[in-house]
Amino acid sequence: MSEQHYFGGCQCGAIRFEADLDLERAMTCNCSRCQRLGSVLTFTPRSKFTLLQGEAAMT
């Protein structure tokens, strides 16, 4: 497994997070929006994810 540490957030900047991710296990979504944006998805256990800001902004 080749996990690396990443920082990210939502488009508007209200939510910020950090996570350890294995991008070798990433996948592309086949919905029309994700295909248009070129989105790639990956998942990680809760234990490897930290919400830095924006809990109240999540829905």
PDB file of N, CA, C and O in Angstrom:
ATOM      1  N   MET A   1       0.853  -1.178   0.000  1.00  0.00           N
ATOM      2  CA  MET A   1       0.000   0.000   0.000  1.00  0.00           C
ATOM      3  C   MET A   1       0.893   1.234   0.000  1.00  0.00           C
ATOM      4  O   MET A   1       1.905   1.279   0.699  1.00  0.00           O
ATOM      5  N   SER A   2       0.513   2.228  -0.785  1.00  0.00           N
ATOM      6  CA  SER A   2       1.329   3.442  -0.873  1.00  0.00           C
ATOM      7  C   SER A   2       0.536   4.659  -0.403  1.00  0.00           C
ATOM      8  O   SER A   2       0.230   5.557  -1.187  1.00  0.00           O
ATOM      9  N   GLU A   3       0.213   4.673   0.872  1.00  0.00           N
ATOM     10  CA  GLU A   3      -0.537   5.799   1.435  1.00  0.00           C
ATOM     11  C   GLU A   3       0.328   7.041   1.494  1.00  0.00           C
ATOM     12  O   GLU A   3       1.530   6.979   1.751  1.00  0.00           O
ATOM     13  N   GLN A   4      -0.318   8.171   1.247  1.00  0.00           N
ATOM     14  CA  GLN A   4       0.328   9.464   1.407  1.00  0.00           C
ATOM     15  C   GLN A   4      -0.635  10.376   2.150  1.00  0.00           C
ATOM     16  O   GLN A   4      -1.839  10.122   2.188  1.00  0.00           O
ATOM     17  N   HIS A   5      -0.103  11.430   2.734  1.00  0.00           N
ATOM     18  CA  HIS A   5      -0.900  12.379   3.511  1.00  0.00           C
ATOM     19  C   HIS A   5      -1.342  13.519   2.602  1.00  0.00           C
ATOM     20  O   HIS A   5      -0.521  14.116   1.906  1.00  0.00           O
ATOM     21  N   TYR A   6      -2.642  13.821   2.608  1.00  0.00           N
ATOM     22  CA  TYR A   6      -3.205  14.866   1.750  1.00  0.00           C
ATOM     23  C   TYR A   6      -4.044  15.836   2.569  1.00  0.00           C
ATOM     24  O   TYR A   6      -4.581  15.486   3.621  1.00  0.00           O
ATOM     25  N   PHE A   7      -4.145  17.055   2.068  1.00  0.00           N
ATOM     26  CA  PHE A   7      -5.047  18.069   2.604  1.00  0.00           C
ATOM     27  C   PHE A   7      -6.051  18.397   1.513  1.00  0.00           C
ATOM     28  O   PHE A   7      -5.705  18.386   0.331  1.00  0.00           O
ATOM     29  N   GLY A   8      -7.293  18.690   1.893  1.00  0.00           N
ATOM     30  CA  GLY A   8      -8.309  19.013   0.888  1.00  0.00           C
ATOM     31  C   GLY A   8      -9.475  19.734   1.511  1.00  0.00           C
ATOM     32  O   GLY A   8      -9.447  20.100   2.686  1.00  0.00           O
ATOM     33  N   GLY A   9     -10.510  19.935   0.703  1.00  0.00           N
ATOM     34  CA  GLY A   9     -11.704  20.609   1.173  1.00  0.00           C
ATOM     35  C   GLY A   9     -12.730  20.745   0.075  1.00  0.00           C
ATOM     36  O   GLY A   9     -12.542  20.252  -1.038  1.00  0.00           O
ATOM     37  N   CYS A  10     -13.810  21.415   0.395  1.00  0.00           N
ATOM     38  CA  CYS A  10     -14.885  21.617  -0.576  1.00  0.00           C
ATOM     39  C   CYS A  10     -14.549  22.804  -1.488  1.00  0.00           C
ATOM     40  O   CYS A  10     -13.598  23.547  -1.246  1.00  0.00           O
ATOM     41  N   GLN A  11     -15.353  22.956  -2.535  1.00  0.00           N
ATOM     42  CA  GLN A  11     -15.111  24.029  -3.503  1.00  0.00           C
ATOM     43  C   GLN A  11     -15.192  25.424  -2.893  1.00  0.00           C
ATOM     44  O   GLN A  11     -14.418  26.303  -3.273  1.00  0.00           O
ATOM     45  N   CYS A  12     -16.114  25.646  -1.955  1.00  0.00           N
ATOM     46  CA  CYS A  12     -16.278  26.999  -1.403  1.00  0.00           C
ATOM     47  C   CYS A  12     -15.270  27.297  -0.293  1.00  0.00           C
ATOM     48  O   CYS A  12     -15.144  28.447   0.127  1.00  0.00           O
ATOM     49  N   GLY A  13     -14.546  26.272   0.192  1.00  0.00           N
ATOM     50  CA  GLY A  13     -13.533  26.489   1.209  1.00  0.00           C
ATOM     51  C   GLY A  13     -14.032  26.403   2.639  1.00  0.00           C
ATOM     52  O   GLY A  13     -13.248  26.575   3.572  1.00  0.00           O
ATOM     53  N   ALA A  14     -15.321  26.141   2.835  1.00  0.00           N
ATOM     54  CA  ALA A  14     -15.876  26.080   4.191  1.00  0.00           C
ATOM     55  C   ALA A  14     -15.398  24.843   4.945  1.00  0.00           C
ATOM     56  O   ALA A  14     -15.261  24.875   6.167  1.00  0.00           O
ATOM     57  N   ILE A  15     -15.145  23.763   4.229  1.00  0.00           N
ATOM     58  CA  ILE A  15     -14.731  22.509   4.848  1.00  0.00           C
ATOM     59  C   ILE A  15     -13.289  22.211   4.458  1.00  0.00           C
ATOM     60  O   ILE A  15     -12.930  22.266   3.282  1.00  0.00           O
ATOM     61  N   ARG A  16     -12.469  21.896   5.454  1.00  0.00           N
ATOM     62  CA  ARG A  16     -11.063  21.538   5.225  1.00  0.00           C
ATOM     63  C   ARG A  16     -10.779  20.248   5.972  1.00  0.00           C
ATOM     64  O   ARG A  16     -11.286  20.036   7.073  1.00  0.00           O
ATOM     65  N   PHE A  17      -9.972  19.391   5.376  1.00  0.00           N
ATOM     66  CA  PHE A  17      -9.658  18.119   6.010  1.00  0.00           C
ATOM     67  C   PHE A  17      -8.242  17.680   5.647  1.00  0.00           C
ATOM     68  O   PHE A  17      -7.607  18.231   4.748  1.00  0.00           O
ATOM     69  N   GLU A  18      -7.770  16.668   6.378  1.00  0.00           N
ATOM     70  CA  GLU A  18      -6.533  15.979   6.026  1.00  0.00           C
ATOM     71  C   GLU A  18      -6.805  14.486   6.139  1.00  0.00           C
ATOM     72  O   GLU A  18      -7.612  14.046   6.958  1.00  0.00           O
ATOM     73  N   ALA A  19      -6.110  13.709   5.293  1.00  0.00           N
ATOM     74  CA  ALA A  19      -6.350  12.266   5.284  1.00  0.00           C
ATOM     75  C   ALA A  19      -5.152  11.528   4.706  1.00  0.00           C
ATOM     76  O   ALA A  19      -4.406  12.063   3.886  1.00  0.00           O
ATOM     77  N   ASP A  20      -4.987  10.295   5.150  1.00  0.00           N
ATOM     78  CA  ASP A  20      -4.006   9.389   4.561  1.00  0.00           C
ATOM     79  C   ASP A  20      -4.746   8.567   3.515  1.00  0.00           C
ATOM     80  O   ASP A  20      -5.698   7.856   3.837  1.00  0.00           O
ATOM     81  N   LEU A  21      -4.306   8.664   2.258  1.00  0.00           N
ATOM     82  CA  LEU A  21      -5.017   8.021   1.147  1.00  0.00           C
ATOM     83  C   LEU A  21      -4.089   7.136   0.333  1.00  0.00           C
ATOM     84  O   LEU A  21      -2.900   7.423   0.189  1.00  0.00           O
ATOM     85  N   ASP A  22      -4.647   6.062  -0.193  1.00  0.00           N
ATOM     86  CA  ASP A  22      -3.945   5.182  -1.126  1.00  0.00           C
ATOM     87  C   ASP A  22      -4.558   5.436  -2.501  1.00  0.00           C
ATOM     88  O   ASP A  22      -5.599   4.867  -2.830  1.00  0.00           O
ATOM     89  N   LEU A  23      -3.923   6.282  -3.301  1.00  0.00           N
ATOM     90  CA  LEU A  23      -4.483   6.654  -4.595  1.00  0.00           C
ATOM     91  C   LEU A  23      -4.374   5.550  -5.637  1.00  0.00           C
ATOM     92  O   LEU A  23      -4.959   5.662  -6.714  1.00  0.00           O
ATOM     93  N   GLU A  24      -3.637   4.486  -5.335  1.00  0.00           N
ATOM     94  CA  GLU A  24      -3.600   3.341  -6.239  1.00  0.00           C
ATOM     95  C   GLU A  24      -4.949   2.631  -6.286  1.00  0.00           C
ATOM     96  O   GLU A  24      -5.215   1.861  -7.209  1.00  0.00           O
ATOM     97  N   ARG A  25      -5.800   2.890  -5.294  1.00  0.00           N
ATOM     98  CA  ARG A  25      -7.127   2.267  -5.238  1.00  0.00           C
ATOM     99  C   ARG A  25      -8.221   3.228  -5.669  1.00  0.00           C
ATOM    100  O   ARG A  25      -9.401   2.959  -5.443  1.00  0.00           O
ATOM    101  N   ALA A  26      -7.857   4.335  -6.281  1.00  0.00           N
ATOM    102  CA  ALA A  26      -8.836   5.335  -6.731  1.00  0.00           C
ATOM    103  C   ALA A  26      -9.647   4.799  -7.907  1.00  0.00           C
ATOM    104  O   ALA A  26      -9.200   3.905  -8.626  1.00  0.00           O
ATOM    105  N   MET A  27     -10.848   5.355  -8.095  1.00  0.00           N
ATOM    106  CA  MET A  27     -11.700   4.955  -9.209  1.00  0.00           C
ATOM    107  C   MET A  27     -12.386   6.180  -9.799  1.00  0.00           C
ATOM    108  O   MET A  27     -12.535   7.202  -9.130  1.00  0.00           O
ATOM    109  N   THR A  28     -12.791   6.071 -11.020  1.00  0.00           N
ATOM    110  CA  THR A  28     -13.519   7.165 -11.655  1.00  0.00           C
ATOM    111  C   THR A  28     -15.008   6.878 -11.549  1.00  0.00           C
ATOM    112  O   THR A  28     -15.441   5.730 -11.654  1.00  0.00           O
ATOM    113  N   CYS A  29     -15.774   7.920 -11.342  1.00  0.00           N
ATOM    114  CA  CYS A  29     -17.232   7.815 -11.275  1.00  0.00           C
ATOM    115  C   CYS A  29     -17.769   7.900 -12.704  1.00  0.00           C
ATOM    116  O   CYS A  29     -17.214   8.625 -13.530  1.00  0.00           O
ATOM    117  N   ASN A  30     -18.830   7.175 -13.000  1.00  0.00           N
ATOM    118  CA  ASN A  30     -19.368   7.205 -14.354  1.00  0.00           C
ATOM    119  C   ASN A  30     -20.605   8.089 -14.505  1.00  0.00           C
ATOM    120  O   ASN A  30     -21.270   8.028 -15.540  1.00  0.00           O
ATOM    121  N   CYS A  31     -20.931   8.904 -13.509  1.00  0.00           N
ATOM    122  CA  CYS A  31     -22.068   9.807 -13.673  1.00  0.00           C
ATOM    123  C   CYS A  31     -21.671  10.970 -14.594  1.00  0.00           C
ATOM    124  O   CYS A  31     -20.485  11.253 -14.766  1.00  0.00           O
ATOM    125  N   SER A  32     -22.652  11.626 -15.172  1.00  0.00           N
ATOM    126  CA  SER A  32     -22.370  12.663 -16.168  1.00  0.00           C
ATOM    127  C   SER A  32     -21.610  13.848 -15.554  1.00  0.00           C
ATOM    128  O   SER A  32     -20.760  14.434 -16.225  1.00  0.00           O
ATOM    129  N   ARG A  33     -21.892  14.213 -14.307  1.00  0.00           N
ATOM    130  CA  ARG A  33     -21.195  15.354 -13.690  1.00  0.00           C
ATOM    131  C   ARG A  33     -19.721  15.014 -13.433  1.00  0.00           C
ATOM    132  O   ARG A  33     -18.834  15.790 -13.790  1.00  0.00           O
ATOM    133  N   CYS A  34     -19.462  13.871 -12.822  1.00  0.00           N
ATOM    134  CA  CYS A  34     -18.079  13.490 -12.518  1.00  0.00           C
ATOM    135  C   CYS A  34     -17.266  13.275 -13.790  1.00  0.00           C
ATOM    136  O   CYS A  34     -16.093  13.644 -13.842  1.00  0.00           O
ATOM    137  N   GLN A  35     -17.876  12.683 -14.813  1.00  0.00           N
ATOM    138  CA  GLN A  35     -17.157  12.495 -16.068  1.00  0.00           C
ATOM    139  C   GLN A  35     -16.788  13.838 -16.677  1.00  0.00           C
ATOM    140  O   GLN A  35     -15.683  14.002 -17.196  1.00  0.00           O
ATOM    141  N   ARG A  36     -17.698  14.794 -16.620  1.00  0.00           N
ATOM    142  CA  ARG A  36     -17.443  16.131 -17.173  1.00  0.00           C
ATOM    143  C   ARG A  36     -16.318  16.833 -16.414  1.00  0.00           C
ATOM    144  O   ARG A  36     -15.500  17.529 -17.016  1.00  0.00           O
ATOM    145  N   LEU A  37     -16.277  16.650 -15.092  1.00  0.00           N
ATOM    146  CA  LEU A  37     -15.262  17.300 -14.261  1.00  0.00           C
ATOM    147  C   LEU A  37     -13.961  16.502 -14.173  1.00  0.00           C
ATOM    148  O   LEU A  37     -12.941  17.024 -13.722  1.00  0.00           O
ATOM    149  N   GLY A  38     -13.992  15.258 -14.594  1.00  0.00           N
ATOM    150  CA  GLY A  38     -12.812  14.413 -14.470  1.00  0.00           C
ATOM    151  C   GLY A  38     -12.563  13.966 -13.034  1.00  0.00           C
ATOM    152  O   GLY A  38     -11.417  13.752 -12.639  1.00  0.00           O
ATOM    153  N   SER A  39     -13.626  13.826 -12.256  1.00  0.00           N
ATOM    154  CA  SER A  39     -13.496  13.467 -10.838  1.00  0.00           C
ATOM    155  C   SER A  39     -12.979  12.054 -10.652  1.00  0.00           C
ATOM    156  O   SER A  39     -13.320  11.139 -11.402  1.00  0.00           O
ATOM    157  N   VAL A  40     -12.147  11.900  -9.634  1.00  0.00           N
ATOM    158  CA  VAL A  40     -11.601  10.602  -9.237  1.00  0.00           C
ATOM    159  C   VAL A  40     -11.906  10.436  -7.752  1.00  0.00           C
ATOM    160  O   VAL A  40     -11.717  11.372  -6.975  1.00  0.00           O
ATOM    161  N   LEU A  41     -12.376   9.258  -7.351  1.00  0.00           N
ATOM    162  CA  LEU A  41     -12.786   9.006  -5.974  1.00  0.00           C
ATOM    163  C   LEU A  41     -11.859   8.002  -5.309  1.00  0.00           C
ATOM    164  O   LEU A  41     -11.347   7.085  -5.951  1.00  0.00           O
ATOM    165  N   THR A  42     -11.655   8.190  -4.024  1.00  0.00           N
ATOM    166  CA  THR A  42     -10.969   7.191  -3.209  1.00  0.00           C
ATOM    167  C   THR A  42     -11.569   7.247  -1.807  1.00  0.00           C
ATOM    168  O   THR A  42     -12.226   8.222  -1.444  1.00  0.00           O
ATOM    169  N   PHE A  43     -11.340   6.212  -1.037  1.00  0.00           N
ATOM    170  CA  PHE A  43     -11.946   6.099   0.286  1.00  0.00           C
ATOM    171  C   PHE A  43     -10.867   5.767   1.298  1.00  0.00           C
ATOM    172  O   PHE A  43      -9.835   5.186   0.964  1.00  0.00           O
ATOM    173  N   THR A  44     -11.128   6.153   2.562  1.00  0.00           N
ATOM    174  CA  THR A  44     -10.185   5.874   3.638  1.00  0.00           C
ATOM    175  C   THR A  44     -10.976   5.637   4.923  1.00  0.00           C
ATOM    176  O   THR A  44     -12.068   6.184   5.079  1.00  0.00           O
ATOM    177  N   PRO A  45     -10.458   4.848   5.828  1.00  0.00           N
ATOM    178  CA  PRO A  45     -11.158   4.652   7.105  1.00  0.00           C
ATOM    179  C   PRO A  45     -11.221   5.952   7.910  1.00  0.00           C
ATOM    180  O   PRO A  45     -10.363   6.823   7.765  1.00  0.00           O
ATOM    181  N   ARG A  46     -12.226   6.070   8.742  1.00  0.00           N
ATOM    182  CA  ARG A  46     -12.413   7.262   9.592  1.00  0.00           C
ATOM    183  C   ARG A  46     -11.161   7.533  10.426  1.00  0.00           C
ATOM    184  O   ARG A  46     -10.839   8.690  10.700  1.00  0.00           O
ATOM    185  N   SER A  47     -10.467   6.497  10.823  1.00  0.00           N
ATOM    186  CA  SER A  47      -9.278   6.654  11.658  1.00  0.00           C
ATOM    187  C   SER A  47      -8.138   7.369  10.918  1.00  0.00           C
ATOM    188  O   SER A  47      -7.199   7.847  11.553  1.00  0.00           O
ATOM    189  N   LYS A  48      -8.212   7.446   9.593  1.00  0.00           N
ATOM    190  CA  LYS A  48      -7.170   8.102   8.802  1.00  0.00           C
ATOM    191  C   LYS A  48      -7.655   9.414   8.195  1.00  0.00           C
ATOM    192  O   LYS A  48      -7.047   9.939   7.262  1.00  0.00           O
ATOM    193  N   PHE A  49      -8.763   9.941   8.735  1.00  0.00           N
ATOM    194  CA  PHE A  49      -9.369  11.185   8.259  1.00  0.00           C
ATOM    195  C   PHE A  49      -9.536  12.141   9.432  1.00  0.00           C
ATOM    196  O   PHE A  49      -9.995  11.732  10.499  1.00  0.00           O
ATOM    197  N   THR A  50      -9.168  13.421   9.250  1.00  0.00           N
ATOM    198  CA  THR A  50      -9.356  14.434  10.278  1.00  0.00           C
ATOM    199  C   THR A  50     -10.033  15.651   9.664  1.00  0.00           C
ATOM    200  O   THR A  50      -9.512  16.244   8.718  1.00  0.00           O
ATOM    201  N   LEU A  51     -11.187  16.024  10.196  1.00  0.00           N
ATOM    202  CA  LEU A  51     -11.870  17.231   9.773  1.00  0.00           C
ATOM    203  C   LEU A  51     -11.206  18.408  10.474  1.00  0.00           C
ATOM    204  O   LEU A  51     -11.173  18.457  11.704  1.00  0.00           O
ATOM    205  N   LEU A  52     -10.680  19.352   9.711  1.00  0.00           N
ATOM    206  CA  LEU A  52      -9.966  20.494  10.283  1.00  0.00           C
ATOM    207  C   LEU A  52     -10.883  21.679  10.540  1.00  0.00           C
ATOM    208  O   LEU A  52     -10.683  22.418  11.504  1.00  0.00           O
ATOM    209  N   GLN A  53     -11.883  21.869   9.691  1.00  0.00           N
ATOM    210  CA  GLN A  53     -12.853  22.958   9.883  1.00  0.00           C
ATOM    211  C   GLN A  53     -14.101  22.679   9.074  1.00  0.00           C
ATOM    212  O   GLN A  53     -14.060  21.965   8.072  1.00  0.00           O
ATOM    213  N   GLY A  54     -15.224  23.255   9.522  1.00  0.00           N
ATOM    214  CA  GLY A  54     -16.439  23.225   8.733  1.00  0.00           C
ATOM    215  C   GLY A  54     -17.484  22.205   9.113  1.00  0.00           C
ATOM    216  O   GLY A  54     -18.378  21.923   8.315  1.00  0.00           O
ATOM    217  N   GLU A  55     -17.405  21.646  10.290  1.00  0.00           N
ATOM    218  CA  GLU A  55     -18.404  20.641  10.683  1.00  0.00           C
ATOM    219  C   GLU A  55     -19.829  21.184  10.556  1.00  0.00           C
ATOM    220  O   GLU A  55     -20.725  20.469  10.109  1.00  0.00           O
ATOM    221  N   ALA A  56     -20.039  22.421  10.938  1.00  0.00           N
ATOM    222  CA  ALA A  56     -21.374  23.010  10.871  1.00  0.00           C
ATOM    223  C   ALA A  56     -21.838  23.232   9.432  1.00  0.00           C
ATOM    224  O   ALA A  56     -23.039  23.352   9.190  1.00  0.00           O
ATOM    225  N   ALA A  57     -20.925  23.288   8.487  1.00  0.00           N
ATOM    226  CA  ALA A  57     -21.281  23.525   7.083  1.00  0.00           C
ATOM    227  C   ALA A  57     -21.624  22.245   6.344  1.00  0.00           C
ATOM    228  O   ALA A  57     -22.109  22.295   5.213  1.00  0.00           O
ATOM    229  N   MET A  58     -21.379  21.089   6.970  1.00  0.00           N
ATOM    230  CA  MET A  58     -21.639  19.821   6.294  1.00  0.00           C
ATOM    231  C   MET A  58     -23.135  19.492   6.322  1.00  0.00           C
ATOM    232  O   MET A  58     -23.832  19.741   7.306  1.00  0.00           O
ATOM    233  N   THR A  59     -23.597  18.927   5.210  1.00  0.00           N
ATOM    234  CA  THR A  59     -25.000  18.504   5.145  1.00  0.00           C
ATOM    235  C   THR A  59     -25.096  17.091   4.632  1.00  0.00           C
ATOM    236  O   THR A  59     -26.196  16.553   4.505  1.00  0.00           O
TER     237      THR A  59
END
